[in-house]
């Protein structure tokens, strides 16, 4: 989370933006990161297959 905060500070987010850790627990060891535009079933499948336990998306999970 600290690395993401350095690249994209939450202080720059709009008031209505849904930023930060939305699902899961912070402080866990990171085994891999998958970056995607939206969180879809296929993205989760790919993350599992690649051993990634972090999925970083542009759109929050509440968007269809």
C-alpha positions as CSV (number, residue, x, y, z in Angstrom):
1,X,0.0,0.0,0.0
2,X,2.9,2.4,0.7
3,X,4.3,1.9,-2.8
4,X,0.9,2.6,-4.4
5,X,0.5,5.7,-2.1
6,X,3.8,7.0,-3.4
7,X,2.7,6.6,-7.0
8,X,-0.9,7.6,-6.7
9,X,-1.5,9.5,-3.4
10,X,-5.0,9.2,-2.0
11,X,-4.9,12.9,-1.2
12,X,-5.2,13.5,-5.0
13,X,-8.5,11.5,-5.2
14,X,-11.8,13.3,-5.6
15,X,-14.1,13.2,-2.7
16,X,-16.4,10.7,-4.4
17,X,-13.5,8.4,-5.5
18,X,-13.5,4.9,-4.0
19,X,-9.8,4.4,-3.4
20,X,-7.6,2.2,-1.3
21,X,-7.9,-1.3,-0.1
22,X,-11.5,-2.4,-0.9
23,X,-11.3,-6.1,-0.3
24,X,-9.0,-8.2,1.9
25,X,-6.6,-7.4,4.7
26,X,-3.6,-5.1,4.6
27,X,-0.3,-6.2,6.0
28,X,-0.2,-9.6,4.2
29,X,2.9,-10.6,2.2
30,X,2.5,-9.9,-1.5
31,X,3.2,-12.9,-3.7
32,X,2.4,-11.1,-7.0
33,X,0.4,-8.2,-8.4
34,X,-1.9,-8.3,-11.4
35,X,-2.9,-4.9,-12.9
36,X,-6.3,-4.6,-14.7
37,X,-8.8,-2.0,-15.8
38,X,-11.8,-3.8,-14.2
39,X,-12.1,-6.7,-11.8
40,X,-13.7,-9.5,-13.8
41,X,-13.9,-13.2,-13.2
42,X,-11.2,-13.7,-15.8
43,X,-8.9,-11.3,-14.0
44,X,-9.3,-13.2,-10.8
45,X,-8.7,-16.5,-12.6
46,X,-5.5,-15.1,-14.1
47,X,-4.3,-13.8,-10.8
48,X,-4.8,-17.2,-9.2
49,X,-3.1,-19.0,-12.1
50,X,-0.1,-16.6,-11.9
51,X,0.1,-16.8,-8.1
52,X,-0.8,-13.1,-7.5
53,X,-2.6,-12.3,-4.3
54,X,-3.0,-8.6,-5.2
55,X,-5.2,-7.2,-8.0
56,X,-4.8,-3.5,-8.7
57,X,-7.6,-2.1,-10.8
58,X,-8.4,1.3,-12.2
59,X,-12.1,1.0,-11.6
60,X,-13.3,0.0,-8.1
61,X,-15.3,-3.2,-7.7
62,X,-18.6,-1.4,-7.4
63,X,-18.7,-0.5,-11.1
64,X,-20.4,-3.0,-13.5
